[in-house]
Amino acid sequence: MAFTSAITVKTVFGNKRVHYGTYTTSSTDTGGDINTGLRSCEAIFLQQTGTAVTADAPVINETLPVDGSAVTIVQTASADGYWMAIGY
């Protein structure tokens, strides 16, 4: 299985669009591109899920703002999580 992401909610906070969802990886993936559904991503927040504390936090491998169709993240292999992106 490759890195995948999905948008689960689209809403508006004030004058910004906010989309959030999930991402999943395989045992060998160390990140990938999240398609936020935004034209421009000004901020993105990542939260890993699991049954134990993670040794490394996921990071954004971009200089924001960036095109919202491909926000690259880097993480340890086999880590899934949630994301929330803000932009327009």
PDB file of N, CA, C and O in Angstrom:
ATOM      1  N   MET A   1       0.842  -1.176   0.000  1.00  0.00           N
ATOM      2  CA  MET A   1       0.000   0.000   0.000  1.00  0.00           C
ATOM      3  C   MET A   1       0.891   1.245   0.000  1.00  0.00           C
ATOM      4  O   MET A   1       1.879   1.289   0.733  1.00  0.00           O
ATOM      5  N   ALA A   2       0.573   2.214  -0.775  1.00  0.00           N
ATOM      6  CA  ALA A   2       1.333   3.450  -0.856  1.00  0.00           C
ATOM      7  C   ALA A   2       0.743   4.502   0.075  1.00  0.00           C
ATOM      8  O   ALA A   2      -0.300   4.287   0.691  1.00  0.00           O
ATOM      9  N   PHE A   3       1.417   5.633   0.169  1.00  0.00           N
ATOM     10  CA  PHE A   3       0.916   6.761   0.960  1.00  0.00           C
ATOM     11  C   PHE A   3      -0.389   7.248   0.339  1.00  0.00           C
ATOM     12  O   PHE A   3      -0.461   7.464  -0.870  1.00  0.00           O
ATOM     13  N   THR A   4      -1.417   7.419   1.161  1.00  0.00           N
ATOM     14  CA  THR A   4      -2.691   7.949   0.693  1.00  0.00           C
ATOM     15  C   THR A   4      -3.213   8.972   1.685  1.00  0.00           C
ATOM     16  O   THR A   4      -2.903   8.917   2.875  1.00  0.00           O
ATOM     17  N   SER A   5      -4.008   9.905   1.181  1.00  0.00           N
ATOM     18  CA  SER A   5      -4.663  10.871   2.062  1.00  0.00           C
ATOM     19  C   SER A   5      -6.090  11.086   1.574  1.00  0.00           C
ATOM     20  O   SER A   5      -6.404  10.880   0.402  1.00  0.00           O
ATOM     21  N   ALA A   6      -6.938  11.503   2.496  1.00  0.00           N
ATOM     22  CA  ALA A   6      -8.344  11.740   2.166  1.00  0.00           C
ATOM     23  C   ALA A   6      -8.836  12.974   2.905  1.00  0.00           C
ATOM     24  O   ALA A   6      -8.444  13.227   4.044  1.00  0.00           O
ATOM     25  N   ILE A   7      -9.697  13.736   2.247  1.00  0.00           N
ATOM     26  CA  ILE A   7     -10.356  14.874   2.880  1.00  0.00           C
ATOM     27  C   ILE A   7     -11.646  14.351   3.505  1.00  0.00           C
ATOM     28  O   ILE A   7     -12.444  13.700   2.831  1.00  0.00           O
ATOM     29  N   THR A   8     -11.852  14.634   4.791  1.00  0.00           N
ATOM     30  CA  THR A   8     -13.066  14.174   5.454  1.00  0.00           C
ATOM     31  C   THR A   8     -14.031  15.317   5.776  1.00  0.00           C
ATOM     32  O   THR A   8     -15.233  15.088   5.906  1.00  0.00           O
ATOM     33  N   VAL A   9     -13.517  16.549   5.907  1.00  0.00           N
ATOM     34  CA  VAL A   9     -14.372  17.702   6.226  1.00  0.00           C
ATOM     35  C   VAL A   9     -13.852  18.933   5.502  1.00  0.00           C
ATOM     36  O   VAL A   9     -12.644  19.156   5.424  1.00  0.00           O
ATOM     37  N   LYS A  10     -14.775  19.729   4.973  1.00  0.00           N
ATOM     38  CA  LYS A  10     -14.468  21.042   4.389  1.00  0.00           C
ATOM     39  C   LYS A  10     -15.358  22.060   5.079  1.00  0.00           C
ATOM     40  O   LYS A  10     -16.574  21.878   5.138  1.00  0.00           O
ATOM     41  N   THR A  11     -14.767  23.139   5.605  1.00  0.00           N
ATOM     42  CA  THR A  11     -15.546  24.163   6.286  1.00  0.00           C
ATOM     43  C   THR A  11     -14.850  25.513   6.130  1.00  0.00           C
ATOM     44  O   THR A  11     -13.814  25.613   5.472  1.00  0.00           O
ATOM     45  N   VAL A  12     -15.421  26.538   6.732  1.00  0.00           N
ATOM     46  CA  VAL A  12     -14.861  27.883   6.692  1.00  0.00           C
ATOM     47  C   VAL A  12     -14.737  28.390   8.121  1.00  0.00           C
ATOM     48  O   VAL A  12     -15.689  28.309   8.897  1.00  0.00           O
ATOM     49  N   PHE A  13     -13.552  28.920   8.473  1.00  0.00           N
ATOM     50  CA  PHE A  13     -13.321  29.582   9.751  1.00  0.00           C
ATOM     51  C   PHE A  13     -13.063  31.044   9.429  1.00  0.00           C
ATOM     52  O   PHE A  13     -11.994  31.374   8.914  1.00  0.00           O
ATOM     53  N   GLY A  14     -14.012  31.930   9.716  1.00  0.00           N
ATOM     54  CA  GLY A  14     -13.834  33.348   9.394  1.00  0.00           C
ATOM     55  C   GLY A  14     -13.710  33.530   7.896  1.00  0.00           C
ATOM     56  O   GLY A  14     -14.629  33.196   7.149  1.00  0.00           O
ATOM     57  N   ASN A  15     -12.561  34.065   7.444  1.00  0.00           N
ATOM     58  CA  ASN A  15     -12.356  34.278   6.013  1.00  0.00           C
ATOM     59  C   ASN A  15     -11.393  33.244   5.398  1.00  0.00           C
ATOM     60  O   ASN A  15     -10.876  33.461   4.302  1.00  0.00           O
ATOM     61  N   LYS A  16     -11.155  32.138   6.088  1.00  0.00           N
ATOM     62  CA  LYS A  16     -10.260  31.080   5.595  1.00  0.00           C
ATOM     63  C   LYS A  16     -11.019  29.777   5.392  1.00  0.00           C
ATOM     64  O   LYS A  16     -11.944  29.461   6.139  1.00  0.00           O
ATOM     65  N   ARG A  17     -10.624  29.039   4.389  1.00  0.00           N
ATOM     66  CA  ARG A  17     -11.145  27.692   4.191  1.00  0.00           C
ATOM     67  C   ARG A  17     -10.299  26.743   5.037  1.00  0.00           C
ATOM     68  O   ARG A  17      -9.083  26.905   5.142  1.00  0.00           O
ATOM     69  N   VAL A  18     -10.949  25.766   5.629  1.00  0.00           N
ATOM     70  CA  VAL A  18     -10.262  24.774   6.452  1.00  0.00           C
ATOM     71  C   VAL A  18     -10.729  23.392   5.999  1.00  0.00           C
ATOM     72  O   VAL A  18     -11.921  23.087   6.004  1.00  0.00           O
ATOM     73  N   HIS A  19      -9.765  22.574   5.610  1.00  0.00           N
ATOM     74  CA  HIS A  19     -10.053  21.201   5.211  1.00  0.00           C
ATOM     75  C   HIS A  19      -9.249  20.291   6.129  1.00  0.00           C
ATOM     76  O   HIS A  19      -8.111  20.597   6.486  1.00  0.00           O
ATOM     77  N   TYR A  20      -9.851  19.175   6.506  1.00  0.00           N
ATOM     78  CA  TYR A  20      -9.069  18.217   7.265  1.00  0.00           C
ATOM     79  C   TYR A  20      -9.439  16.801   6.898  1.00  0.00           C
ATOM     80  O   TYR A  20     -10.484  16.530   6.306  1.00  0.00           O
ATOM     81  N   GLY A  21      -8.522  15.887   7.281  1.00  0.00           N
ATOM     82  CA  GLY A  21      -8.723  14.499   6.895  1.00  0.00           C
ATOM     83  C   GLY A  21      -7.693  13.579   7.503  1.00  0.00           C
ATOM     84  O   GLY A  21      -7.151  13.847   8.575  1.00  0.00           O
ATOM     85  N   THR A  22      -7.430  12.490   6.806  1.00  0.00           N
ATOM     86  CA  THR A  22      -6.540  11.448   7.296  1.00  0.00           C
ATOM     87  C   THR A  22      -5.451  11.146   6.277  1.00  0.00           C
ATOM     88  O   THR A  22      -5.574  11.476   5.097  1.00  0.00           O
ATOM     89  N   TYR A  23      -4.377  10.510   6.756  1.00  0.00           N
ATOM     90  CA  TYR A  23      -3.371   9.961   5.851  1.00  0.00           C
ATOM     91  C   TYR A  23      -2.948   8.602   6.387  1.00  0.00           C
ATOM     92  O   TYR A  23      -2.960   8.365   7.595  1.00  0.00           O
ATOM     93  N   THR A  24      -2.577   7.720   5.478  1.00  0.00           N
ATOM     94  CA  THR A  24      -2.123   6.380   5.844  1.00  0.00           C
ATOM     95  C   THR A  24      -0.889   6.026   5.039  1.00  0.00           C
ATOM     96  O   THR A  24      -0.684   6.535   3.938  1.00  0.00           O
ATOM     97  N   THR A  25      -0.075   5.153   5.596  1.00  0.00           N
ATOM     98  CA  THR A  25       1.163   4.732   4.948  1.00  0.00           C
ATOM     99  C   THR A  25       1.315   3.225   5.035  1.00  0.00           C
ATOM    100  O   THR A  25       0.575   2.544   5.745  1.00  0.00           O
ATOM    101  N   SER A  26       2.283   2.727   4.304  1.00  0.00           N
ATOM    102  CA  SER A  26       2.634   1.311   4.408  1.00  0.00           C
ATOM    103  C   SER A  26       3.839   1.179   5.332  1.00  0.00           C
ATOM    104  O   SER A  26       4.322   2.169   5.882  1.00  0.00           O
ATOM    105  N   SER A  27       4.312  -0.029   5.494  1.00  0.00           N
ATOM    106  CA  SER A  27       5.443  -0.268   6.391  1.00  0.00           C
ATOM    107  C   SER A  27       6.753   0.297   5.865  1.00  0.00           C
ATOM    108  O   SER A  27       7.732   0.369   6.607  1.00  0.00           O
ATOM    109  N   THR A  28       6.791   0.702   4.593  1.00  0.00           N
ATOM    110  CA  THR A  28       8.024   1.249   4.030  1.00  0.00           C
ATOM    111  C   THR A  28       7.917   2.722   3.649  1.00  0.00           C
ATOM    112  O   THR A  28       8.937   3.350   3.365  1.00  0.00           O
ATOM    113  N   ASP A  29       6.714   3.288   3.634  1.00  0.00           N
ATOM    114  CA  ASP A  29       6.551   4.708   3.266  1.00  0.00           C
ATOM    115  C   ASP A  29       7.046   5.612   4.380  1.00  0.00           C
ATOM    116  O   ASP A  29       6.787   5.367   5.558  1.00  0.00           O
ATOM    117  N   THR A  30       7.760   6.655   3.996  1.00  0.00           N
ATOM    118  CA  THR A  30       8.215   7.645   4.968  1.00  0.00           C
ATOM    119  C   THR A  30       7.674   9.021   4.606  1.00  0.00           C
ATOM    120  O   THR A  30       8.354  10.030   4.793  1.00  0.00           O
ATOM    121  N   GLY A  31       6.457   9.058   4.092  1.00  0.00           N
ATOM    122  CA  GLY A  31       5.811  10.318   3.759  1.00  0.00           C
ATOM    123  C   GLY A  31       5.219  10.298   2.373  1.00  0.00           C
ATOM    124  O   GLY A  31       5.202   9.273   1.691  1.00  0.00           O
ATOM    125  N   GLY A  32       4.732  11.466   1.972  1.00  0.00           N
ATOM    126  CA  GLY A  32       4.109  11.601   0.668  1.00  0.00           C
ATOM    127  C   GLY A  32       3.441  12.951   0.550  1.00  0.00           C
ATOM    128  O   GLY A  32       3.679  13.843   1.364  1.00  0.00           O
ATOM    129  N   ASP A  33       2.597  13.105  -0.470  1.00  0.00           N
ATOM    130  CA  ASP A  33       1.906  14.370  -0.732  1.00  0.00           C
ATOM    131  C   ASP A  33       0.458  14.291  -0.276  1.00  0.00           C
ATOM    132  O   ASP A  33      -0.263  13.353  -0.618  1.00  0.00           O
ATOM    133  N   ILE A  34       0.040  15.286   0.500  1.00  0.00           N
ATOM    134  CA  ILE A  34      -1.351  15.414   0.908  1.00  0.00           C
ATOM    135  C   ILE A  34      -2.015  16.406  -0.027  1.00  0.00           C
ATOM    136  O   ILE A  34      -1.556  17.540  -0.169  1.00  0.00           O
ATOM    137  N   ASN A  35      -3.092  15.981  -0.663  1.00  0.00           N
ATOM    138  CA  ASN A  35      -3.900  16.884  -1.487  1.00  0.00           C
ATOM    139  C   ASN A  35      -4.961  17.478  -0.570  1.00  0.00           C
ATOM    140  O   ASN A  35      -5.930  16.803  -0.223  1.00  0.00           O
ATOM    141  N   THR A  36      -4.784  18.736  -0.176  1.00  0.00           N
ATOM    142  CA  THR A  36      -5.677  19.364   0.795  1.00  0.00           C
ATOM    143  C   THR A  36      -6.996  19.820   0.185  1.00  0.00           C
ATOM    144  O   THR A  36      -7.955  20.084   0.910  1.00  0.00           O
ATOM    145  N   GLY A  37      -7.056  19.913  -1.135  1.00  0.00           N
ATOM    146  CA  GLY A  37      -8.243  20.426  -1.794  1.00  0.00           C
ATOM    147  C   GLY A  37      -8.310  21.946  -1.800  1.00  0.00           C
ATOM    148  O   GLY A  37      -9.281  22.525  -2.287  1.00  0.00           O
ATOM    149  N   LEU A  38      -7.280  22.596  -1.260  1.00  0.00           N
ATOM    150  CA  LEU A  38      -7.207  24.066  -1.259  1.00  0.00           C
ATOM    151  C   LEU A  38      -6.395  24.536  -2.459  1.00  0.00           C
ATOM    152  O   LEU A  38      -5.515  23.818  -2.936  1.00  0.00           O
ATOM    153  N   ARG A  39      -6.688  25.744  -2.949  1.00  0.00           N
ATOM    154  CA  ARG A  39      -5.847  26.315  -4.007  1.00  0.00           C
ATOM    155  C   ARG A  39      -4.473  26.649  -3.459  1.00  0.00           C
ATOM    156  O   ARG A  39      -3.458  26.403  -4.110  1.00  0.00           O
ATOM    157  N   SER A  40      -4.445  27.217  -2.243  1.00  0.00           N
ATOM    158  CA  SER A  40      -3.191  27.564  -1.590  1.00  0.00           C
ATOM    159  C   SER A  40      -3.273  27.159  -0.126  1.00  0.00           C
ATOM    160  O   SER A  40      -4.244  27.490   0.555  1.00  0.00           O
ATOM    161  N   CYS A  41      -2.278  26.456   0.357  1.00  0.00           N
ATOM    162  CA  CYS A  41      -2.221  26.017   1.750  1.00  0.00           C
ATOM    163  C   CYS A  41      -1.303  26.966   2.508  1.00  0.00           C
ATOM    164  O   CYS A  41      -0.116  27.065   2.198  1.00  0.00           O
ATOM    165  N   GLU A  42      -1.850  27.666   3.502  1.00  0.00           N
ATOM    166  CA  GLU A  42      -1.074  28.626   4.294  1.00  0.00           C
ATOM    167  C   GLU A  42      -0.560  28.016   5.595  1.00  0.00           C
ATOM    168  O   GLU A  42       0.438  28.482   6.144  1.00  0.00           O
ATOM    169  N   ALA A  43      -1.235  26.977   6.094  1.00  0.00           N
ATOM    170  CA  ALA A  43      -0.810  26.288   7.313  1.00  0.00           C
ATOM    171  C   ALA A  43      -1.359  24.870   7.271  1.00  0.00           C
ATOM    172  O   ALA A  43      -2.439  24.626   6.735  1.00  0.00           O
ATOM    173  N   ILE A  44      -0.607  23.944   7.839  1.00  0.00           N
ATOM    174  CA  ILE A  44      -1.084  22.562   7.936  1.00  0.00           C
ATOM    175  C   ILE A  44      -0.573  21.985   9.249  1.00  0.00           C
ATOM    176  O   ILE A  44       0.574  22.203   9.637  1.00  0.00           O
ATOM    177  N   PHE A  45      -1.441  21.251   9.917  1.00  0.00           N
ATOM    178  CA  PHE A  45      -1.121  20.648  11.201  1.00  0.00           C
ATOM    179  C   PHE A  45      -1.269  19.141  11.077  1.00  0.00           C
ATOM    180  O   PHE A  45      -2.239  18.656  10.495  1.00  0.00           O
ATOM    181  N   LEU A  46      -0.309  18.399  11.622  1.00  0.00           N
ATOM    182  CA  LEU A  46      -0.273  16.944  11.508  1.00  0.00           C
ATOM    183  C   LEU A  46      -0.327  16.316  12.888  1.00  0.00           C
ATOM    184  O   LEU A  46       0.305  16.801  13.826  1.00  0.00           O
ATOM    185  N   GLN A  47      -1.084  15.236  13.010  1.00  0.00           N
ATOM    186  CA  GLN A  47      -1.165  14.484  14.268  1.00  0.00           C
ATOM    187  C   GLN A  47      -1.129  13.004  13.963  1.00  0.00           C
ATOM    188  O   GLN A  47      -2.048  12.482  13.333  1.00  0.00           O
ATOM    189  N   GLN A  48      -0.078  12.311  14.401  1.00  0.00           N
ATOM    190  CA  GLN A  48       0.001  10.865  14.193  1.00  0.00           C
ATOM    191  C   GLN A  48      -0.948  10.148  15.141  1.00  0.00           C
ATOM    192  O   GLN A  48      -1.257  10.636  16.227  1.00  0.00           O
ATOM    193  N   THR A  49      -1.405   8.973  14.703  1.00  0.00           N
ATOM    194  CA  THR A  49      -2.264   8.129  15.530  1.00  0.00           C
ATOM    195  C   THR A  49      -1.542   6.819  15.808  1.00  0.00           C
ATOM    196  O   THR A  49      -0.568   6.489  15.132  1.00  0.00           O
ATOM    197  N   GLY A  50      -2.006   6.088  16.779  1.00  0.00           N
ATOM    198  CA  GLY A  50      -1.422   4.792  17.074  1.00  0.00           C
ATOM    199  C   GLY A  50      -1.669   4.387  18.506  1.00  0.00           C
ATOM    200  O   GLY A  50      -2.345   5.087  19.259  1.00  0.00           O
ATOM    201  N   THR A  51      -1.114   3.250  18.872  1.00  0.00           N
ATOM    202  CA  THR A  51      -1.313   2.718  20.216  1.00  0.00           C
ATOM    203  C   THR A  51      -0.137   2.992  21.136  1.00  0.00           C
ATOM    204  O   THR A  51      -0.170   2.614  22.307  1.00  0.00           O
ATOM    205  N   ALA A  52       0.901   3.644  20.627  1.00  0.00           N
ATOM    206  CA  ALA A  52       2.075   3.940  21.442  1.00  0.00           C
ATOM    207  C   ALA A  52       2.602   5.330  21.093  1.00  0.00           C
ATOM    208  O   ALA A  52       2.237   5.906  20.068  1.00  0.00           O
ATOM    209  N   VAL A  53       3.447   5.847  21.942  1.00  0.00           N
ATOM    210  CA  VAL A  53       4.080   7.143  21.692  1.00  0.00           C
ATOM    211  C   VAL A  53       5.012   7.005  20.498  1.00  0.00           C
ATOM    212  O   VAL A  53       5.720   6.007  20.366  1.00  0.00           O
ATOM    213  N   THR A  54       5.009   8.017  19.624  1.00  0.00           N
ATOM    214  CA  THR A  54       5.897   7.982  18.460  1.00  0.00           C
ATOM    215  C   THR A  54       7.239   8.598  18.806  1.00  0.00           C
ATOM    216  O   THR A  54       7.314   9.550  19.583  1.00  0.00           O
ATOM    217  N   ALA A  55       8.293   8.053  18.229  1.00  0.00           N
ATOM    218  CA  ALA A  55       9.640   8.560  18.476  1.00  0.00           C
ATOM    219  C   ALA A  55       9.905   9.847  17.700  1.00  0.00           C
ATOM    220  O   ALA A  55      10.648  10.710  18.168  1.00  0.00           O
ATOM    221  N   ASP A  56       9.305   9.982  16.520  1.00  0.00           N
ATOM    222  CA  ASP A  56       9.539  11.141  15.659  1.00  0.00           C
ATOM    223  C   ASP A  56       8.210  11.730  15.223  1.00  0.00           C
ATOM    224  O   ASP A  56       7.289  11.000  14.859  1.00  0.00           O
ATOM    225  N   ALA A  57       8.115  13.032  15.260  1.00  0.00           N
ATOM    226  CA  ALA A  57       6.907  13.720  14.800  1.00  0.00           C
ATOM    227  C   ALA A  57       6.963  13.891  13.288  1.00  0.00           C
ATOM    228  O   ALA A  57       8.050  14.038  12.729  1.00  0.00           O
ATOM    229  N   PRO A  58       5.810  13.877  12.612  1.00  0.00           N
ATOM    230  CA  PRO A  58       5.802  14.145  11.176  1.00  0.00           C
ATOM    231  C   PRO A  58       6.132  15.609  10.934  1.00  0.00           C
ATOM    232  O   PRO A  58       5.831  16.463  11.768  1.00  0.00           O
ATOM    233  N   VAL A  59       6.753  15.904   9.791  1.00  0.00           N
ATOM    234  CA  VAL A  59       7.124  17.279   9.463  1.00  0.00           C
ATOM    235  C   VAL A  59       6.647  17.626   8.056  1.00  0.00           C
ATOM    236  O   VAL A  59       6.421  16.747   7.225  1.00  0.00           O
ATOM    237  N   ILE A  60       6.501  18.918   7.811  1.00  0.00           N
ATOM    238  CA  ILE A  60       6.113  19.428   6.505  1.00  0.00           C
ATOM    239  C   ILE A  60       7.393  19.760   5.749  1.00  0.00           C
ATOM    240  O   ILE A  60       8.232  20.513   6.243  1.00  0.00           O
ATOM    241  N   ASN A  61       7.542  19.207   4.566  1.00  0.00           N
ATOM    242  CA  ASN A  61       8.738  19.427   3.762  1.00  0.00           C
ATOM    243  C   ASN A  61       8.436  20.462   2.681  1.00  0.00           C
ATOM    244  O   ASN A  61       8.644  20.205   1.495  1.00  0.00           O
ATOM    245  N   GLU A  62       7.948  21.627   3.092  1.00  0.00           N
ATOM    246  CA  GLU A  62       7.536  22.696   2.176  1.00  0.00           C
ATOM    247  C   GLU A  62       7.815  24.045   2.821  1.00  0.00           C
ATOM    248  O   GLU A  62       7.984  24.143   4.036  1.00  0.00           O
ATOM    249  N   THR A  63       7.859  25.076   1.999  1.00  0.00           N
ATOM    250  CA  THR A  63       7.850  26.451   2.471  1.00  0.00           C
ATOM    251  C   THR A  63       6.463  26.991   2.180  1.00  0.00           C
ATOM    252  O   THR A  63       6.062  27.096   1.021  1.00  0.00           O
ATOM    253  N   LEU A  64       5.731  27.332   3.228  1.00  0.00           N
ATOM    254  CA  LEU A  64       4.349  27.787   3.086  1.00  0.00           C
ATOM    255  C   LEU A  64       4.304  29.280   2.804  1.00  0.00           C
ATOM    256  O   LEU A  64       5.179  30.010   3.271  1.00  0.00           O
ATOM    257  N   PRO A  65       3.311  29.763   2.053  1.00  0.00           N
ATOM    258  CA  PRO A  65       2.221  29.021   1.427  1.00  0.00           C
ATOM    259  C   PRO A  65       2.694  28.219   0.218  1.00  0.00           C
ATOM    260  O   PRO A  65       3.707  28.531  -0.409  1.00  0.00           O
ATOM    261  N   VAL A  66       1.926  27.179  -0.085  1.00  0.00           N
ATOM    262  CA  VAL A  66       2.258  26.271  -1.172  1.00  0.00           C
ATOM    263  C   VAL A  66       0.956  25.842  -1.850  1.00  0.00           C
ATOM    264  O   VAL A  66      -0.120  25.948  -1.261  1.00  0.00           O
ATOM    265  N   ASP A  67       1.058  25.363  -3.077  1.00  0.00           N
ATOM    266  CA  ASP A  67      -0.104  24.822  -3.781  1.00  0.00           C
ATOM    267  C   ASP A  67      -0.734  23.732  -2.923  1.00  0.00           C
ATOM    268  O   ASP A  67      -0.045  22.803  -2.501  1.00  0.00           O
ATOM    269  N   GLY A  68      -2.017  23.833  -2.665  1.00  0.00           N
ATOM    270  CA  GLY A  68      -2.692  22.897  -1.780  1.00  0.00           C
ATOM    271  C   GLY A  68      -2.880  21.504  -2.331  1.00  0.00           C
ATOM    272  O   GLY A  68      -3.327  20.615  -1.606  1.00  0.00           O
ATOM    273  N   SER A  69      -2.549  21.281  -3.610  1.00  0.00           N
ATOM    274  CA  SER A  69      -2.764  19.955  -4.191  1.00  0.00           C
ATOM    275  C   SER A  69      -1.643  18.977  -3.865  1.00  0.00           C
ATOM    276  O   SER A  69      -1.793  17.776  -4.091  1.00  0.00           O
ATOM    277  N   ALA A  70      -0.526  19.467  -3.340  1.00  0.00           N
ATOM    278  CA  ALA A  70       0.600  18.566  -3.065  1.00  0.00           C
ATOM    279  C   ALA A  70       1.464  19.118  -1.933  1.00  0.00           C
ATOM    280  O   ALA A  70       2.522  19.698  -2.178  1.00  0.00           O
ATOM    281  N   VAL A  71       1.010  18.936  -0.699  1.00  0.00           N
ATOM    282  CA  VAL A  71       1.783  19.343   0.468  1.00  0.00           C
ATOM    283  C   VAL A  71       2.564  18.120   0.937  1.00  0.00           C
ATOM    284  O   VAL A  71       1.973  17.147   1.406  1.00  0.00           O
ATOM    285  N   THR A  72       3.884  18.166   0.813  1.00  0.00           N
ATOM    286  CA  THR A  72       4.729  17.017   1.113  1.00  0.00           C
ATOM    287  C   THR A  72       5.020  16.932   2.607  1.00  0.00           C
ATOM    288  O   THR A  72       5.433  17.910   3.230  1.00  0.00           O
ATOM    289  N   ILE A  73       4.797  15.742   3.171  1.00  0.00           N
ATOM    290  CA  ILE A  73       5.159  15.496   4.563  1.00  0.00           C
ATOM    291  C   ILE A  73       6.175  14.374   4.621  1.00  0.00           C
ATOM    292  O   ILE A  73       6.237  13.527   3.730  1.00  0.00           O
ATOM    293  N   VAL A  74       6.980  14.378   5.688  1.00  0.00           N
ATOM    294  CA  VAL A  74       7.976  13.342   5.929  1.00  0.00           C
ATOM    295  C   VAL A  74       7.733  12.817   7.339  1.00  0.00           C
ATOM    296  O   VAL A  74       7.459  13.587   8.260  1.00  0.00           O
ATOM    297  N   GLN A  75       7.836  11.494   7.498  1.00  0.00           N
ATOM    298  CA  GLN A  75       7.571  10.867   8.795  1.00  0.00           C
ATOM    299  C   GLN A  75       8.263   9.524   8.856  1.00  0.00           C
ATOM    300  O   GLN A  75       8.882   9.088   7.885  1.00  0.00           O
ATOM    301  N   THR A  76       8.157   8.868  10.008  1.00  0.00           N
ATOM    302  CA  THR A  76       8.684   7.511  10.113  1.00  0.00           C
ATOM    303  C   THR A  76       7.763   6.556   9.355  1.00  0.00           C
ATOM    304  O   THR A  76       6.584   6.847   9.152  1.00  0.00           O
ATOM    305  N   ALA A  77       8.303   5.433   8.948  1.00  0.00           N
ATOM    306  CA  ALA A  77       7.515   4.451   8.199  1.00  0.00           C
ATOM    307  C   ALA A  77       6.383   3.893   9.059  1.00  0.00           C
ATOM    308  O   ALA A  77       6.493   3.806  10.282  1.00  0.00           O
ATOM    309  N   SER A  78       5.316   3.527   8.403  1.00  0.00           N
ATOM    310  CA  SER A  78       4.173   2.855   9.027  1.00  0.00           C
ATOM    311  C   SER A  78       3.435   3.748  10.022  1.00  0.00           C
ATOM    312  O   SER A  78       2.908   3.248  11.016  1.00  0.00           O
ATOM    313  N   ALA A  79       3.389   5.034   9.779  1.00  0.00           N
ATOM    314  CA  ALA A  79       2.692   5.957  10.678  1.00  0.00           C
ATOM    315  C   ALA A  79       1.490   6.559   9.952  1.00  0.00           C
ATOM    316  O   ALA A  79       1.618   7.073   8.841  1.00  0.00           O
ATOM    317  N   ASP A  80       0.337   6.490  10.584  1.00  0.00           N
ATOM    318  CA  ASP A  80      -0.883   7.078  10.047  1.00  0.00           C
ATOM    319  C   ASP A  80      -1.257   8.284  10.901  1.00  0.00           C
ATOM    320  O   ASP A  80      -0.718   8.471  11.991  1.00  0.00           O
ATOM    321  N   GLY A  81      -2.187   9.103  10.400  1.00  0.00           N
ATOM    322  CA  GLY A  81      -2.572  10.245  11.213  1.00  0.00           C
ATOM    323  C   GLY A  81      -3.663  11.106  10.607  1.00  0.00           C
ATOM    324  O   GLY A  81      -4.309  10.748   9.622  1.00  0.00           O
ATOM    325  N   TYR A  82      -3.839  12.254  11.237  1.00  0.00           N
ATOM    326  CA  TYR A  82      -4.808  13.253  10.830  1.00  0.00           C
ATOM    327  C   TYR A  82      -4.069  14.516  10.411  1.00  0.00           C
ATOM    328  O   TYR A  82      -2.958  14.784  10.869  1.00  0.00           O
ATOM    329  N   TRP A  83      -4.708  15.292   9.526  1.00  0.00           N
ATOM    330  CA  TRP A  83      -4.146  16.575   9.114  1.00  0.00           C
ATOM    331  C   TRP A  83      -5.260  17.607   9.062  1.00  0.00           C
ATOM    332  O   TRP A  83      -6.425  17.262   8.859  1.00  0.00           O
ATOM    333  N   MET A  84      -4.901  18.880   9.246  1.00  0.00           N
ATOM    334  CA  MET A  84      -5.828  19.999   9.099  1.00  0.00           C
ATOM    335  C   MET A  84      -5.084  21.121   8.378  1.00  0.00           C
ATOM    336  O   MET A  84      -4.030  21.567   8.831  1.00  0.00           O
ATOM    337  N   ALA A  85      -5.637  21.572   7.256  1.00  0.00           N
ATOM    338  CA  ALA A  85      -4.992  22.600   6.437  1.00  0.00           C
ATOM    339  C   ALA A  85      -5.869  23.850   6.385  1.00  0.00           C
ATOM    340  O   ALA A  85      -7.097  23.774   6.348  1.00  0.00           O
ATOM    341  N   ILE A  86      -5.197  25.001   6.383  1.00  0.00           N
ATOM    342  CA  ILE A  86      -5.881  26.298   6.344  1.00  0.00           C
ATOM    343  C   ILE A  86      -5.357  27.057   5.136  1.00  0.00           C
ATOM    344  O   ILE A  86      -4.156  27.056   4.868  1.00  0.00           O
ATOM    345  N   GLY A  87      -6.255  27.704   4.410  1.00  0.00           N
ATOM    346  CA  GLY A  87      -5.854  28.484   3.242  1.00  0.00           C
ATOM    347  C   GLY A  87      -7.047  29.026   2.523  1.00  0.00           C
ATOM    348  O   GLY A  87      -8.031  29.439   3.136  1.00  0.00           O
ATOM    349  N   TYR A  88      -6.953  29.024   1.194  1.00  0.00           N
ATOM    350  CA  TYR A  88      -8.081  29.504   0.361  1.00  0.00           C
ATOM    351  C   TYR A  88      -8.156  28.718  -0.919  1.00  0.00           C
ATOM    352  O   TYR A  88      -9.032  28.969  -1.747  1.00  0.00           O
TER     353      TYR A  88
END
